[in-house]
Amino acid sequence: MHTIDADYLVVGAGAMGMAFLDTLLTETRARVVLVDRHHQPGGHWTTAYPFVRLHQPSAFYGVNSLPLGSDAIDQVGWNEGLYELATAGEVCAYYDHVLRRRFLPTGRVSYFPMSEYRGSDGLRGRFTTLGGADYAVDVTRRVVDATYMRVEVPSMRPPPYEVAPGVTCVPPNDLPRLAARERYVIVGAGKTGIDTCLWLLGQGIAADRLTWIMPRDSWLLDRATIQPGSLFADRIKAAFTAQLRAVRDATSVEDLFSRLEDAGTLLRIDPAIRPTMYRCATVTHAELEQLRRITDVVRMGHLLRVDGDGMVLEGGAVRTEVPALYVDCTADGAEKRPATPIFGPGHITLQSVRGCQQIFSAALIAHLETACPDDAAKNALCPPLPHPDSDLDWLRVARADYGNQLRWLDDPDLTAWLATARLDLFGHLMGHLLAPASAKPRVRDRILRIARSALSTTAGKLDQLMAAELSCNPS
């Protein structure tokens, strides 16, 4: 048994673990042991399908200390006119660069890839390397769990439904290696399913050769309203103002979604189908137009079994006339995990504290670890926010975001840190709404009071809408 001393043991070198570690190294002199089961940093990105791209601009991803990409505007494709979206290869290369060119040269990080974490007994953690060596880490500060969110992609596990012998069912990773098929069945309506449909259409596969198994329709976000920089400032400010107005004027949850759609805040694939899912996926209007070309959409619940001549779903059976290639896109990329206190004696459990912004959340948690005096204060500033799943979770996430932002605005030091945080998408928005740093203090204070009042009023209205919905539909 080998024994190592460290201030922190970080378990998981995925996106959240890397963002946490980056801020910790930047703001402290801590010594860290980083343990990960993959062969390189990046977590699920190391096993992602090759045609995956970020659904948000690269400018909001990675670690705080180093930009991802070059802030370029895409000139071609369905993301044309918007900021670039990094590919899986770019993301993996970026994290490898961060580790080898920034973290390891500090001399304060010991990195153990291809290692299995065995748990901890108080402040002693244990892991085993691929070569079979056993290590114990005596920790003076915290064991940091960067795996709690359980990000999973289809290549990490078999399909969750029965597949009969002779039927070909593959994860999206295999698509670029396979010969063309007469029919493709895409199973799953989340981000992975959207990516797969768009990739097939982009390869020239006719829309009538695609069948899309869609257990639930989803509300989608317009990517044009999630952009950095001054180029989109007016558009983003207008979109956020319209969102606040929609909440203010809504008379019910149903009415709110109608207003949000009218304002362009939320989009849906089929105007005739009321979505019941919300998972933070973004699209452009060009991508939405492509997805609407797929007319063979099966809305009969989840897939239970695939046979040689068809499939069985929760709502019944569907027969197929020709053999199909099934593409499994059902992995829960961001599972709705139960919230647990982030800071505890001797440990930190990384979770989202801002809706759909896990990476920013990890960086913020690291900053609070270094800047706040006690765990009670830290937990009060960042109550965890489970990842959304249902349509009503849009309200829950928005309510939590407004509440957390109000807490942070009441802390001048934290507000100053947020103003410099590259990963803070909402901070970019607030920067557009608030007066510039050169403005007179009383002008900034007045605008800040207006912002606080608007966020507080909107949060209160969301509470009313959710309470009314629960009273009408207690289940």
N, C-alpha and C positions, 0 to 999 in steps of 0.2 A: 504494500500500500504506500503510494506516494502522498505526501502532505504538502499543501501550498497554503500560504497566508495571503489574504486579500481583503480589501475593504468591502468589495461587492462581488457577488457571484451572479452573473447575468445568464439566465438559462434561455437560449433561443437567440439566434442571429438573424432573425427575420426583420421585416421592415420596422416593427415597433421596437425590437431590441436594439437595432442599430441607431434609431433616432434617440432613444433613451441614452444609450452609451455616448453618443456624440455630444449631447448637452452636458452630461455628467463630466466627461473629460474636459470640455471647454470651460466649465465653471468651477471645477475642483481639481485637486491633485490626487484624486483617488486611484488606488490600484485595483484592477478588475480582472477577474477570470471570466472568460466568455466561452460557454459550452454550447455546441450545436450538433444536431444529428445529421445535418447535410454536409456535403463536401466543400461548400463555399457559402459565404453569407448571402442572404436574400430570401431565406425561407421558402414559401410556396413558389416564388418566382423561379427557383432552380428546377422545378418540375412542371412549369406552366406550359400550355400549348404554344407552339412557336409563333403563331400569328396574333397572340394577345397583345394589346396595348393598354396603357393606362386609360381610364375613363375620365380622368381629370387632367388638366395641364401638368406637364412635367414640373413646372415652376412650383407646384404645391406638394411635391413628393420628394422623398429621400431623407436627408439629414439637414439640420438647420445650417450647418457651417459650410456646405458646399452645394451650389446649384446643380440640378440635374438637367442636362440639355443646354441649349444655347439661347433660349427665349425666342426661338424662331417661330414665325407664322407659317402654317402649312399653306403651300401654294397649289396643291393638287389633292384630289381625293375627296371623300365625304366629310372630312374635317377642314376643308379649305376655308381660309380666312380666320381660323382660330389658332391658338397657341398649340405647339407640337405636343404629341402624346408619345412618350417613350415606349419602345418595344421591350419584350421580355429580355432580349439579348442586351439591350442598352441598360436596363435596370440591373441585371446581374453584373455587368462589367462595372457599372457605377459603384455598387456595393463592394465589389472586390477592390476597386481603387480606394474607396474610403477606408477599408480595413488595412490594406497593405501600405498605403501611402500616408495615411493620417493617424489611424489608431495605433498600429504596431510600432511605428517609429517613436512614439512617446516613451516607450519602455515601461509603460504602466498597464499594458494589456497583455494577458496570456490567453491565447486562442486555441481551443481544442475542437476542431471539426470532427465529423464522423464519430461522435461520442454520445453515449447514452446516459442521460441523467438518471440517477438512482434515488433521488429524493434527498431530504435534509432532516437532520435531527437537531433542532434548534438552529444554531449558527454554524453547523458543520454540514456541508453538502458533499455528495458523493457522485462520481460518474466513472464510466468505463470507456476507454478508447477502443477504436476498431482493432487495434493490436492486442487488446486484452488487458492492458494496464489499468489498474484501479487507482483512483485518486480520491483524496479527501481534501476539501477546501475549508479551512478555518476562517470564517468571515467575521470581521469586526463591526460591520454596519448592517448590511441587508443582503438577503437572497432575493433576486428580482426575477419573477416569473413573467417572461415575455412570450409564453405559449398559451396563456389562458384563453385567448380569443379563438383558438382552434381553427385557423384558416385552412380550408381543405379544397383541393381541386380534383377533378375527376380522375386524374392519373394516379391519385394516392390510394384509391380503393376500388373494388369491383362495383358494378351497377347494383343498386338497391332493389332490383326486381329480377324475376327469373328470366333467363335467356335459354331457349331450347337449343339442343345440339344442332349444329349446322347453320345457325343464325349468326351473322357477324355483327357484333356490337363493340364499338371502340370508343375510347376517349377522344376528344378533339385533337390531342397530340398526334394521333396516327393519320389524320386526314391527308396531310401533304405527302405521305408516303404511299397512298393507295391509288389504284387506278380508278377512273371514273365509274360511277354506278348509275343505273337507270333511275333509281329512286333513293332519296336520302330521308331518313326520319330523325329529326332533331328532337331529343327528349329533354325538356326543361326550358323555362321561360325567363330565367334570370340573366345576369350579365354574360355568362358563358354561352347560353343559348343564343342570345343576341349576337355575340361575336361570331359564333359559328355560322349562323344564317347569313350574316353580312359577308363573311369570308367566302362562302360557297357562291353567293350571288356575285361577288367580286371576281371570282374565277370564271364567270360566264355560265354557270349552271342555271338553267332556266328555272324561274320561280315555280312553274307547275311540276317540277320534279322534286319539290321539297314538301314534306309533311312536317308540321310543327306541333309537337305535343305540348300544350300549354295548360297545365293544371289551374293556374290563376293568371289573369291579366294583371299587369303591373303599371303603376304610375311611374313615369320616367321624368328625369330632370333635363331641361334644355341646357346643353353644355355651353351655349353662347353666354349664359348668365353666370358662368363659373370661370371667369377669366381674370388674369392678373393685369396690372399695368394701367396706365392712363388711357390707352387706346379704347378700352371698353368701359371707362368710368361712368359715362353718362347712361349707357345701356344698363349697367349693373345697378346703378343708383335707382333708375326708373323701375327695374324689376323688383328690387327690394322694397321700394315704396309701395308698389302695387301689391306685393305680398302682405305688407302690414295693413293696407287698405282692405284687402279681401278678408282678412281675419276680423278687422273692425266691423265690417258691414255684414258679415255672415249671420244668418238666422238659425242655421243648423249645420251639422257636419256635412250633410249632403250639399247644402247651399255653398259651404266653404269650398268644397272640391270643385264645384262648378265655377266659382269665382276665381280660384287658383288656375284652373284651366283657361278661362277667358283671359286672364292676365299673362298667360304664357309661362307661369311658374312650373306647372305640371303638364306633361304630355301623355298621350296614350296611343297605342297602336291602332285599336279599332274604336272609332267614335261611338259605336253602338253598344260596346261592352263596358260596363262599369268596373274598373279595376278594384281588386281587393288586396293587392300586394304592393308593397313599397320597399325597395332594397337599395336605394340610392344610385341606381344605374342611370347613366347619362347617355343622351343621343343628340345628334344634330338633326336638323329638319331634313337634310339630305339622307341621312341614315334612316330616319323614320319613314320617308317616302319609299326607300328600298324594302324595308320590313313589311310595309303594307302591300307589296306585290305578292307576298305569300298568302294564298287564299285557302289552302288546305290546312286549316288550323283545327286541331282536335281539342275541344274543351270538355273533356269527360273525366276530369280528375287525374290522379296520379296513375302512372303506368304500373301494372302489377306483374304482367308476364308477356313475353314475346314468344310467339310460336312461328313455325315456318310459313304459315299462311295468314298471319295477322297478329293482333295484340289484344290483350285484355286489360281494361282500365277500370277504375273504380265505378265509372258510370256505364260500363258495358263493353262489348267486343267490337273491334273494327277489323274487317278483312282486307287484305292487300292482294292485288292481282299479280304483282311481280315481286321477286325477292328484293329486299331493301337493305341498305346499310344503315344501321342504327348508330347514332352518335350520342353517347351519354353525356349530358351537360347538367346533371342533377346534383352534383356535389354542393354542399352548403358553404360557399366561399367565405361567408362571414356569419357564423352561427350566432343565433340569439341566445347568448349565454347569460345566466342569472348574474345580476350585479352583486359584487362583494366589495367590502372596503378596500381601497387601493393601498393605503398605508397601514401597516400593523407592526407589532413588535418583531423586529428582525427581518421583515419581509415587505416586498412591494409586489402587488399583482397588477400588471399593466392592463388597462381597459380604456375604452373611449370615454372622454369627457366632453367631446364635441361630436355632434351627429355626423357620421360618415367620414370622420377625420381621425382615424386611429393613429396616423403617423404624427400629426401635430400633437395629439393627446399625449403620446409617449414623451415627446420633447418637453411639453409643459410639466408633466409629472416629474421629470428629472430636474427641471428648474425649481419646482416647489420643494423637492427633496433637499436642494442646496440652500434655498432662500428662507424657508419657513421654520419656525422654532420647534414646533411639536406636531405630532401626528393628528391631533384633533383639528388644529388649524388647517393642515394640509387637506384632510378629508372634507372639511367644510367648504374649501375652495374648489374641490373637484369631485363631486359625487359622480359615480360611474353611470354611463348611459348605454344600456344594452343595444346592440345593433337592431335596426328596424326590420320588420317582416311584413306586417299587415298594413293596410291603408291607414288605419287609425294611428299607427305608429308615426306617421308624418306629423300629427299633432303633438304626440308625446315628445318626439325628438325636437321639434321646434320649440315647444314649451321649455324643455330642459336647456336648450341652447340659449334662449333668452334669459333664463334664470341664472345660468352660469356666467353669461356675459355681464349681467348686472353685478354679480359678486366681484368679478374681476375689475370692473370699472370703479368699484369702491376702493380698490387697492392701488394707489398711485405707482408703487414700485412695480407691481405686476403689469399694470397698464403700460408702463414704459418698456418692460421686457417684451410684451406682446407687439409693440410697435416695431420692434426689430426682428421679430420671428418670421423667417421666410416661409415657414410651413403654414402660417395662420391665414387660411382663406378668408375667414370672417374679418380678420384684422385688415386685410386689403379693402374689404367693403367699408369697414368703419373709417379707414383712412380717407376714402372718397367722400364719406358723409360728414366727417368732422372738419373743422377748420385746419389749415396747414399749421405746422409748428411755428411759422413766422408770425402768425396772428397774435394779437394782443391777448394776454391771459384771460381777461374777462370775456372776450369774444369766444375763446375756446371753452371756457367754463359754461357760458350760456348755451352753446351748442351741445355740450356734453350733458347738461341738464335736460335739454330737449330729447336727446337720444335715450337717456335713462327713462324719461317719462314715457316715450313711445314704446320701448321694450317692456316696461312694467305694465302698461295698459294692454299691450298685445298678449303678454303672458297671462294676465287676468282673464281676458276674453277666451283664450284657449282653454283655461280651466273651466269656464262656464260651458263651453261647447262640449268638452269631454264629459263633464258631469251630466249634462242633458242627454247625451248619447247613451251613457251607461244606465241612466234611469229608464230609458226607453228599451234598451237591449241589455239587460243585466248579465246575460251569458257571455 
